[in-house]
């Protein structure tokens, strides 16, 4: 999994949203298209429609759904987060010494903030659903419009489902949407050098390796080097990133 540089969900520029029990919550983290993109997933919105957006990656087995969190997801969300506390701990943002922790928020406030960020066009915060249950998250964040048209991606997956290609396809669908109907030109993913599973995800997708950023993010109690990967709209081809995973 990867994490966003804000160290969690952002609120008035302050990192580190916390749930009602005080536990640090993880990352859930336009322009003219260069050419037609024929995607094997369906985007349930018109190109000009605002958030919320739902994606279905139906070439996968089982099918993968990316959708916004809702208030009804609280029990399932807390269950999967508790089950994966130790799994995600080494890769999640922490606050550097001297940076005060923000106040705890309820799950309802957490969902409202995600919805606000999505509707404002600053993020695309999806949970990952497989066979009707939440199994992880893909969060597109730090979205910049204007002349840059860029953003970054973070993600995590339930440990019990790793090794099945679920996150590879979920991330591919999210990036394809961002570079297509989402109107962005460039997306990046930043990963710790020792995070082998996440490095495997971006390399399977063929993202361009842009090198190492030294002491890039405060993760698991220290400033950590990250390797940056990126992709632009011109690089993905007519079938998108999902198309790279689907046999002819």
FENFENVEN-V471364 format. One record per helix or strand. SS is the DSSP state (H for helix, E for strand). FROM is the first residue (numbers start at 1). TO is the last residue. If there is no record, write none. Layout:
<<SS,FROM,TO> <SS,FROM,TO>>
//
This chain:
<<E,2,2> <E,11,11> <E,14,14> <E,18,18> <E,24,24> <E,41,43> <E,55,57> <E,64,67> <H,71,83> <H,85,89> <E,93,93> <E,104,104> <H,107,119> <E,124,130> <E,133,144> <E,150,157> <H,159,161> <H,166,179> <E,186,192> <H,196,204> <E,208,219> <E,222,232> <H,233,236> <H,240,245>>
//
